[in-house]
């Protein structure tokens, strides 16, 4: 069995924390007292945990929920979007902050926004840790943009801080690249 590749470090743990704190500061002015944070599973867990703690430190105690969407299994290519677990908390009439790890094609973020609006959310704000360059696959453009971005990432195969390769590397405390 081959040893896993060691990713090249793009953002170290300290830099990740600085980006989280900075986006929390920018978000703070937009958030309402009854805001519900919705983490997109599985990759968004790490960013959502750090972001909601950063927001709490500056006076925002978000209600919390999760939405489990999946666009691929253990492979690297996106495919059909599956809703594996719906929202558990009512968002009707409330502001929702959708939190995810990465914006690539925008498919997950668009579906999550649509789900929250269909559930009666009064407003949906989106925040991602990393935004990759628009993929421009076959002339197509990204399906949606995020309202808040912590870090503009390069067009590389990212891992760490929630981003994976075949289920591996998510728990790295930094952002790395495997290309």
ABEGO torsion letter per residue (X at the ends): XBBBBBBBBABBAAAAAAAAAAAAAAAAAABBAABBBBBBOAAAAAAAAAAAAAAAAAGBBBBBBBBBBBABBABABBBBBBBABBBABBABGBBBBBBBABBBAGAAAAAAAAAAAAAGBABBBBBBABBBBBAGBGGBBBABBBABBABBBBBBBBBEGGBBBGGBGAABABBBBAX
